[in-house]
C-alpha cells in the first residue's frame, strides 16, 4: 500500500510539526453542490502563443472559444519562470522557494500540504494526469503523486512526447498516441468513472507540450507547412494540445458536467526564447514579463454567467487559496501563503489585487529528469520483477532539511509586483545589487528603467520585497513546520 507523506515523515523520524488537515462541515462534505475541478496546464506555452492573444500563425480554435465564453486573464503570472517551481505553487499556494523548489527537477517537500490533500478533506476524489515534475512517479517515493494526495494517477516525471511510457500509480505503462491526447484520454477515463458518484472530483491535467523537442503529428504540422520545420513542429504541438483540450471541454459539456465544473487553464512559464511568443521582455527562465506572463482562462457556467476579461494581476499561487475558499476547506496552522483568493474577482467584487506578488529566481541549479529514459528503465525493471527499480531515484531525502540558508542575504534576481509598479532587485555573484523600476501600465515591455527618477518608490518597494524574502527564507529553513 502506498504510504502517504505524513506516514513517511513519521517513519523517517523527521520530528517536524505538520499543518493540520481540517475538513469542512458535514453538510458541505455530503455533496451540497461542491463543484468539480479540472486544472489544465501547458508546458512552455508563452502568453502570445495563442490565436486569441493575436498570434499571426497559430490555430487554437478550442482555446479561442473558451476565451470568448469564459473569464480571460490578460495579466496572469506563473510563480516562477520554469516548470517545477510553478507546479509547486499550484499545489501549495506558496512561492516555491519556500520549500526548496528552486528550479526544474526540484521536488515538493513532504511537509507541505497540497491542494489534492486539502480537497480530499472536503470529500473530493483526486487524479493527476500527465507531467508531474515535482518528484518521482515510482512506488515508494514520498513525493510521487499518490503520496501527494492523488487517489489515481497516470503521470510522467517530466515532459513527454508521443507514445509515452507513463506511470499508473507506480507501474510503468506503455501508451500509444499523441502526447496531449493520451493525457486527456486518461483524465476523461477518471472523470467518467467518478462523474456519477456522490463525491466531486479534482482532475489535474498537465500536458507535456509544447516543451522541446517538438514532435507534432503530420496532420498538425501540415497546417503550418509554410513555416520553417522547427516552427511547424512547435505550432503543431500547440494545435495538438488545443485539439485534446477541446475533446476534454466538449465531453464535460455533452455529459452535463460543465455547468458545475471549474475548468481552469494556464501555462507553467513564459514563452521559449526561440519561436515562442512572450507577454513582454525576456522569455522562459527570466523574471521579466516574458518569462512569467502566461495565458489563462477559466470557465464555470454555474457561477460565471457572462464572458469577461480581467487585467488584475493574478498568479498560479492563487489556485490553492481560491479553490479552498470555494470548497470551504480550512487548514489549521496553514503555513504562509503567497497566493490570494480570487473568489471576489469571480464575483465581480475585486477592483485590484489585495497584495503584491513576489518573484525570486534563486541561484540554485536544476536537477536533470530524463523522463523517457527513466520510464523505459522502470518498465524494463518491472518486467523483470523489480517493481521499485532504482531506489536512488525515489528522492527519499526530500523531507530532510539539511541546508541552512542565511536569512539576511538575497542572491539572484527578485522582483516585486505592486501594480502598476514592478521593482527588480538583481544581485550578481559578487554580491553587488542594482534595482530596476518599471511602470507596467505605461511600459508593459519593461524598456524604460525609471528607478533613478523615483528613489522614494524604490525605497518603499525594496523594503517590502526584502521583508517578503526574509519570510521566504524562514520557510525554506523549515520554520513553518515547527
Phi, psi and omega in degrees: 000136181294129179279132175284170189289328178289325173297320178298315181297321179295317180295321183284348179069039184294334176066032183245142176286137184251145169302149181266134176271103182258126182283168177276178181295152186298327181294323178288317183294336182284000175109035181282051174084020178299139182284150164287155184227127176233114180253123184240137182221136173272167180242100177083027174268119180284165181304322183273001181275048179217138175299321184291342175264015171096012179297131187283348187238317188300146175244111181227064188297326182285319174296320181299319181294319179293320179298327180282340186248344183248207175263121180257125178264112182268354175223067182254137186240140163286146181291343183208154183276008171225175200289298187305313180301318179298318179297323176296326178293324177297317184289335190239340187076012187238150172301134187296338176296337180298332180239027171075017178266073188285323189213182179301141178085351173284159188252173162294170164255140176301338180289341182286145171272126181263163176303318181297316178297318182296315183290334176298331178291342176265007177095008181286144165264138193235142178217144176238137184218124177107217185289129177260288174059027172239019182147179179292165173244036181253152173300144176090355178275138178284355182229029170278170182302321180295320178286350182255015172108002183264126180289321182226145181200144170227100199224159176241149180288344180203197177297159184210155182250195185295153182053050186282153164271121181241170181251117174263098183051039175099351179256122182294135184222123176283123178249166180230136175132173176296139194300318181291323180290323175302318181295312181294319179299322177294319178295319180293325175301317178295315182296317178298319182298323188252358185293333180266000183275168180287334182281138169287164182237151168245120176242118176259117189240103186245108181292158171263004182249154001261053179293147171298151353284146184271123184221081182278157171294153181303320182294330178278323176298324186299334179293342186235034186297342178275002180260161173304155188302317181296321178290328175303316180287321179296308179296323180296324176296321179293321177295320176298321176295319178299318180295318178295318177298321177298322178296317178299312183294319180297319182289326175301321180286314184292334180272357181082009182271339191300324188303317181246039174240126172279114177249114189230125186238142171199181174249168186266346176191175181291181189288164181287150183292337178235112177100330181283153177251112187265175180260027181153203182295140174084194188198186178315137180094354181235150181259022160285170188306322183294337179269349186241327186282130187225158174291145178206138181216146178225136173234137175198080189306327182298330185246327179256100191271346183218152177299150178206160176229132177238140174252007175291130180300129177228166190213157179298337175291347181280343180305308187300303181294328179295311184289328176293321178293318181296331182258000176074021182273136176237130177255115177293141181057039178301125174299162183306134177259146173258335176281164175235155176288131178263013179303316176300326177294317178298328182269005178076019185248007180254118180264339179203162179290133186289339175207159184293170176248128176259141175233148180204111176267090184284138186282065172241150185278163174277176181237116180304135181222078183284093189302309185300316180295311184294323180289325176295320178295319180295318178299316180295316179300315182291326177294335178265004175103356178267098189282341179267328185073206184292106184292343178292345180266008182278347182057049180295342181279000188300330182279346187272124176261089189261342183250131176261130180257132177304138183262013178234012175230146190225070186290163176088205187243113175249160178212151182228114183257106175238088192315132004268008185275140172227115180260132174253132172245116187239116180247124183275182184294341178267002178090002179285135185245137170227155180243147171230141181231134180227145170261101188293336178292320180269337188220070185295342180266007177051051181263336187242101177287117184250023183295321183295329181275352184224059184297326179295318179294320178299316181298315181295311182292324179296322178294320178295316179300316182295319178300319178294318181296323175298317178299318179297316181294323176298318176296315181303324181277006173090009185284347174287340188260007185259000000 
